[in-house]
Amino acid sequence: METTTLFLYAFSYIIFFAFNWKQIKKGSQRLIDENGNFSSKPIQLISNQIFEAILLGITALITLKNNVLQLLFNPEITANIITLYLLTFILILFLAFKQSKNTFKKRKQSSGNATQFSTLFFCSYFISRALFLFSYELWLRGSFLFETAHQFGIPIAIITNVSIYVLLHLFNSKKELLVCIPFGIMVCIFNLLFQAVWPAIILHISFSLAYEINFYRLYVIDLKTTRHENFNNRGYGTNRS
């Protein structure tokens, strides 16, 4: 690995790690926390993701040089691998919907904050989230994974990649930290099997957006139901008087 490339990886990782840690301390790293509460700094959340997408995206483009398109759209696939990937994709969606439902139940049980966001905000957030995860995967399990696999072999590349991935989630919940290990191994293996980065991009974006969009759907339904019940209760009180 060239010294310049190694420096770029180290520099981008340190900046990303420090910035991520700072946002966790401020409470502006996630749209929805583990108790189902929305972030109190939604606009900052979007700007943070755009900054991180630019930082990681530029690093990936510089280190990949002319191999970006090849790494994104390598057509070397077989029917068996595609079948396995599709089954994994379905499982990921199932887990995302299940987890978002469980988180929303926690919100209901704890009477989560009453923060309300516009549809425009959610659309802007989902776009910035997808852009960030695209750059993130292109950087971590695209450029860095294939470079380390080429230099040190696949086993060391996967171990290194997963270790870095886990460290980035060091300040999150213990449950999320543990989930990072099997998920990180899985997406590394799929990328190496396909010799491309799009398997990890699709799986990560799909899980994240399925989780958050379903949570948002449940939130909107609950909000409309509550408003309807309050309206009926006011009407009933007026009729009685």
C-alpha positions in Angstrom: 0.0 0.0 0.0 1.4 3.4 -1.0 2.3 5.8 1.8 0.0 8.5 0.3 -3.0 6.0 0.2 -2.3 4.9 3.7 -2.2 8.5 4.9 -5.5 9.3 3.2 -7.2 6.3 4.8 -5.8 7.1 8.2 -6.6 10.8 7.9 -10.2 10.3 6.8 -10.8 7.7 9.4 -9.5 9.9 12.3 -11.5 12.9 11.1 -14.7 10.7 10.6 -14.2 9.0 14.0 -13.7 12.3 15.9 -16.6 14.0 14.1 -18.8 11.0 14.8 -17.9 11.0 18.5 -18.6 14.7 18.8 -22.0 14.3 17.2 -22.9 11.5 19.6 -22.0 13.7 22.5 -24.2 16.5 21.1 -27.1 14.0 20.4 -27.1 14.8 16.7 -25.8 11.6 15.3 -29.1 9.7 14.8 -32.6 10.6 13.7 -34.1 8.0 16.1 -32.5 6.9 19.3 -32.9 3.4 20.9 -35.9 4.6 22.9 -37.8 5.9 19.8 -37.2 9.6 20.4 -36.4 11.9 17.5 -33.3 14.0 17.4 -33.6 17.5 18.8 -31.2 18.8 16.2 -32.7 17.6 12.9 -31.1 20.2 10.6 -27.7 19.6 12.0 -28.2 15.9 11.4 -28.7 16.5 7.7 -25.7 18.8 7.4 -23.5 16.3 9.4 -24.4 13.5 6.9 -23.6 15.7 3.9 -20.2 16.7 5.4 -19.4 13.0 6.1 -20.6 12.0 2.6 -18.2 14.5 1.0 -15.3 13.5 3.3 -15.6 9.8 2.7 -16.7 10.1 -0.9 -13.7 12.3 -1.9 -11.3 9.9 -0.1 -12.8 6.9 -1.9 -12.6 8.6 -5.3 -8.9 9.6 -4.8 -7.8 6.2 -3.6 -9.8 4.3 -6.3 -8.6 6.5 -9.1 -9.9 5.0 -12.3 -11.5 1.9 -10.8 -14.7 3.5 -9.4 -17.1 2.3 -12.1 -15.6 -1.2 -12.2 -15.9 -1.5 -8.4 -19.5 -0.3 -8.5 -20.8 -2.3 -11.4 -18.7 -5.4 -11.8 -20.9 -8.0 -13.6 -19.0 -11.1 -12.4 -21.9 -13.0 -10.7 -23.4 -16.4 -10.6 -27.0 -17.6 -10.1 -26.2 -19.3 -6.7 -24.6 -16.1 -5.3 -27.4 -14.0 -6.6 -30.0 -16.3 -4.9 -28.1 -16.1 -1.6 -27.9 -12.4 -1.9 -31.6 -12.0 -2.6 -32.5 -14.2 0.4 -30.2 -12.1 2.6 -31.8 -8.9 1.2 -35.2 -10.2 2.2 -34.0 -11.1 5.7 -32.5 -7.7 6.1 -35.7 -6.0 5.2 -37.7 -8.2 7.6 -35.3 -7.4 10.5 -35.5 -3.7 9.7 -39.3 -3.6 9.8 -39.3 -5.8 13.0 -36.7 -3.6 14.8 -38.5 -0.3 13.8 -41.8 -1.7 15.1 -40.1 -2.7 18.4 -38.5 0.7 18.8 -41.8 2.4 18.1 -43.4 0.3 20.9 -40.7 1.6 23.3 -41.6 5.2 22.2 -45.3 4.5 23.0 -44.5 2.9 26.3 -42.2 5.8 27.4 -44.4 8.6 25.9 -41.6 9.8 23.6 -41.0 13.4 22.8 -43.6 15.2 20.8 -41.2 16.5 18.2 -42.9 16.8 14.8 -41.1 17.1 11.4 -42.5 18.1 8.0 -42.6 15.8 5.1 -40.0 18.0 3.4 -37.6 17.4 6.3 -38.0 13.6 6.1 -37.5 13.6 2.3 -34.3 15.7 2.7 -33.1 13.5 5.5 -33.7 10.2 3.6 -31.8 11.6 0.6 -28.8 12.8 2.7 -28.8 9.5 4.6 -28.7 7.5 1.4 -25.9 9.7 0.0 -23.9 9.3 3.2 -24.2 5.5 3.3 -23.3 5.3 -0.4 -20.0 7.2 0.3 -19.4 5.3 3.5 -19.6 1.9 1.8 -17.6 3.1 -1.2 -14.9 4.2 1.3 -14.9 1.4 3.9 -16.0 -1.8 2.0 -15.0 -0.6 -1.4 -11.7 1.2 -1.6 -10.3 0.2 1.8 -11.5 -3.5 1.7 -10.2 -4.3 -1.7 -6.9 -2.5 -1.2 -6.2 -4.4 2.1 -7.4 -7.7 0.5 -4.9 -7.1 -2.4 -2.1 -6.2 -0.1 -2.6 -8.6 2.9 -5.1 -11.3 1.8 -8.8 -11.7 2.3 -8.9 -13.0 6.0 -6.8 -10.0 7.3 -8.8 -7.6 5.1 -12.1 -8.8 6.6 -10.8 -8.8 10.2 -9.4 -5.3 9.8 -12.5 -4.0 8.1 -14.9 -5.4 10.7 -12.6 -4.1 13.5 -12.7 -0.6 12.1 -16.4 -0.8 11.6 -17.0 -1.9 15.2 -14.8 0.9 16.5 -16.9 3.5 14.7 -19.9 2.2 16.7 -18.0 2.1 20.0 -20.1 4.8 21.6 -23.5 3.3 20.5 -25.5 0.8 22.4 -24.0 -2.6 23.2 -26.7 -4.3 21.1 -25.8 -2.3 18.0 -22.1 -2.9 18.7 -22.6 -6.7 18.7 -24.7 -6.6 15.5 -21.9 -4.8 13.7 -19.8 -7.9 13.7 -22.0 -10.4 11.7 -23.3 -7.6 9.5 -19.7 -6.4 8.8 -18.5 -9.9 8.0 -21.5 -10.5 5.7 -21.2 -7.4 3.6 -17.4 -7.9 3.2 -18.0 -11.4 2.0 -20.6 -10.4 -0.5 -18.5 -7.6 -1.9 -15.5 -9.9 -2.3 -17.7 -12.6 -3.9 -19.2 -10.0 -6.4 -15.9 -8.2 -6.7 -17.9 -5.0 -6.4 -19.2 -2.6 -3.7 -22.8 -2.4 -4.7 -23.9 -5.4 -2.5 -22.9 -3.6 0.7 -24.4 -0.3 -0.6 -27.8 -1.8 -1.3 -27.9 -3.8 1.9 -26.9 -1.0 4.2 -29.1 1.7 2.6 -32.1 -0.8 2.4 -31.8 -1.7 6.1 -31.4 1.9 7.3 -34.1 3.4 5.2 -36.5 0.5 5.7 -36.1 0.9 9.5 -36.5 4.7 9.5 -39.2 4.9 6.8 -41.3 2.3 8.6 -40.8 4.1 11.9 -41.9 7.3 10.3 -45.0 5.5 8.8 -46.0 4.2 12.2 -45.4 7.6 13.7 -47.6 9.4 11.2 -50.4 6.8 11.7 -50.2 7.2 15.4 -50.2 10.9 15.1 -53.3 10.9 12.9 -55.1 8.5 15.3 -54.3 10.6 18.3 -55.6 13.8 16.6 -58.7 12.0 15.5 -59.4 10.7 19.0 -58.8 14.2 20.5 -61.2 15.7 18.0 -63.8 13.1 18.8 -63.3 13.7 22.6 -63.7 17.4 22.2 -66.8 16.9 20.1 -68.3 14.5 22.7 -67.6 17.0 25.5 -69.3 19.8 23.5 -72.4 17.7 22.9 -72.7 16.8 26.6 -72.5 20.4 27.7 
